[in-house]
Every structure is written in C-alpha cells, then in structure tokens.
Amino acid sequence: MYLEAKETARLYTILSDKLGNDTAEAMFKYIDNKTERSVENSIQSLATKEDISTVRKEMAEIKTETIKWMFIFWVGQTGVILTIMLMFLKK
C-alpha cells in the first residue's frame, strides 16, 4: 500500500511538472471517480446470502418437479411396453 501511495505521488509530481497542476489534478480526479464507479458496479453485481438461498430454494423446487415428471414418464413407458407385450402374446 505504501508503494502505491509513493508511486502515485511521484506520478502526480511528474504530471504536474509536464501538464500543470490543474490538468494533473483533473486527471487524478477522473481516474478516482472511474475507479469508484467500477468498484460500485462490481459490488452491486455480487450475490448475497439471500440471493444464494433463493437460488437453492428454486433448485430444490425444480428437482422435485423433475422427479415427479420422470416418475410419470416411467409409469407411462411401462404401460406402453406392457400393452405391446400383451398384443404380441395374444397373436
């Protein structure tokens, strides 16, 4: 952290010598604002514990629905196979 502050101060000195204090200060304010907005946007897109628990509940509901439909499909398939077998046995 100390090195970053030291390097920033050195960069500010170099830029203020070349471009002037006002321009260097404006550049640093722009970079600071841009960095803050970027961090705020990143924080807003992070998931919270509530988001994760909501997703887990939705996944559990989807799992039970899938199991229910799989059971209905298996029962239907068993019925079709038994019907076909009975048709062949009657002939």
C-alpha positions as CSV (number, residue, x, y, z in Angstrom):
1,M,0.0,0.0,0.0
2,Y,2.9,2.4,0.9
3,L,4.5,1.8,-2.5
4,E,1.3,2.6,-4.3
5,A,0.9,5.9,-2.5
6,K,4.6,6.7,-3.1
7,E,4.3,5.9,-6.8
8,T,1.1,7.9,-7.1
9,A,2.7,10.9,-5.5
10,R,5.7,10.6,-7.9
11,L,3.4,10.3,-10.9
12,Y,1.4,13.3,-9.7
13,T,4.6,15.3,-9.4
14,I,5.8,14.3,-12.9
15,L,2.4,15.1,-14.5
16,S,2.0,18.4,-12.7
17,D,5.5,19.4,-13.9
18,K,4.7,18.5,-17.5
19,L,1.0,19.4,-17.7
20,G,0.4,21.7,-14.9
21,N,-1.3,21.3,-11.5
22,D,-4.9,21.8,-12.7
23,T,-4.6,19.2,-15.5
24,A,-2.8,16.6,-13.3
25,E,-5.4,17.1,-10.6
26,A,-8.2,16.7,-13.1
27,M,-6.7,13.5,-14.4
28,F,-6.4,12.0,-10.9
29,K,-9.9,13.0,-10.0
30,Y,-11.2,11.4,-13.2
31,I,-9.3,8.2,-12.5
32,D,-10.5,8.1,-8.9
33,N,-14.1,8.6,-10.0
34,K,-13.8,6.0,-12.7
35,T,-12.3,3.5,-10.2
36,E,-15.0,4.2,-7.6
37,R,-17.8,3.7,-10.2
38,S,-16.2,0.5,-11.3
39,V,-15.9,-0.9,-7.7
40,E,-19.6,0.2,-7.0
41,N,-20.7,-1.7,-10.1
42,S,-18.8,-4.8,-9.1
43,I,-20.3,-4.7,-5.6
44,Q,-23.8,-4.4,-7.0
45,S,-23.4,-7.5,-9.1
46,L,-22.2,-9.7,-6.3
47,A,-24.5,-12.3,-4.9
48,T,-25.7,-12.0,-1.3
49,K,-26.6,-14.8,1.1
50,E,-30.3,-14.1,0.4
51,D,-29.7,-14.5,-3.3
52,I,-27.9,-17.8,-2.8
53,S,-30.7,-19.1,-0.5
54,T,-33.3,-18.1,-3.1
55,V,-31.4,-19.9,-5.8
56,R,-31.2,-23.0,-3.6
57,K,-34.9,-23.0,-3.0
58,E,-35.6,-22.7,-6.7
59,M,-33.2,-25.5,-7.5
60,A,-35.0,-27.7,-4.9
61,E,-38.4,-27.0,-6.4
62,I,-37.0,-27.7,-9.9
63,K,-35.6,-31.0,-8.6
64,T,-38.9,-32.2,-7.2
65,E,-40.7,-31.2,-10.4
66,T,-38.2,-33.1,-12.5
67,I,-38.5,-36.2,-10.3
68,K,-42.3,-36.0,-10.5
69,W,-42.3,-35.8,-14.3
70,M,-39.7,-38.6,-14.5
71,F,-42.0,-40.9,-12.4
72,I,-45.0,-40.0,-14.7
73,F,-42.8,-40.8,-17.8
74,W,-41.7,-44.1,-16.3
75,V,-45.2,-45.2,-15.5
76,G,-46.3,-44.3,-19.0
77,Q,-43.5,-46.1,-20.6
78,T,-44.1,-49.2,-18.5
79,G,-47.8,-49.1,-19.5
80,V,-46.9,-48.8,-23.2
81,I,-44.4,-51.7,-23.0
82,L,-46.9,-53.9,-21.2
83,T,-49.6,-53.2,-23.8
84,I,-47.3,-54.0,-26.7
85,M,-46.2,-57.2,-25.0
86,L,-49.8,-58.3,-24.4
87,M,-50.7,-57.5,-28.0
88,F,-47.8,-59.8,-29.2
89,L,-48.8,-62.6,-26.7
90,K,-52.4,-62.6,-27.9
91,K,-51.5,-63.2,-31.5
